[in-house]
Amino acid sequence: QVQLVESGGGLVQAGGSLRLSCSASGRTLTNYAMGWFRHAPGKEREFVAAISGSGLSTHYTDSVKGRFTISRDNAKNTVWLQMNSLKPEDTAVYYCAHGHSTSAYSLEYDFWGQGTQVTVSS
């Protein structure tokens, strides 16, 4: 079973940056897509970004394109989400998820982290 632990969240001002990390144990991340989701107060959990098993393909929701970058190092079993030009509407708990396939466009995820809080002040 894969275990995922997120870290790197915090409080930043609008326009600032944060880098979230997701460390995996139990299995290498080489063959499976990984995704980042977020859950803001009063809203449903939404997809943010995903990266293919190889790391060669990425997919982002429109609201974060050009600002966020997902990356991975399979040798270190780690996935990152670099978040730049943060906006108050980015405030949410961010979750790392293990995909059910190798595709960055996968809609199914079978393992989830505990989440890390990101708060952006205006």
Secondary structure, 3 states (H helix, E strand, C coil): CCEEEEECCEEEECCCCEEEEEEEECCCCCCCCEEEEEECCCCCCEEEEEECCCCCCEEECHHHCCCEEEEEEHHHCEEEEEECCCCHHHCEEEEEEEECCCCCCCCCEEEECCCEEEEEEC
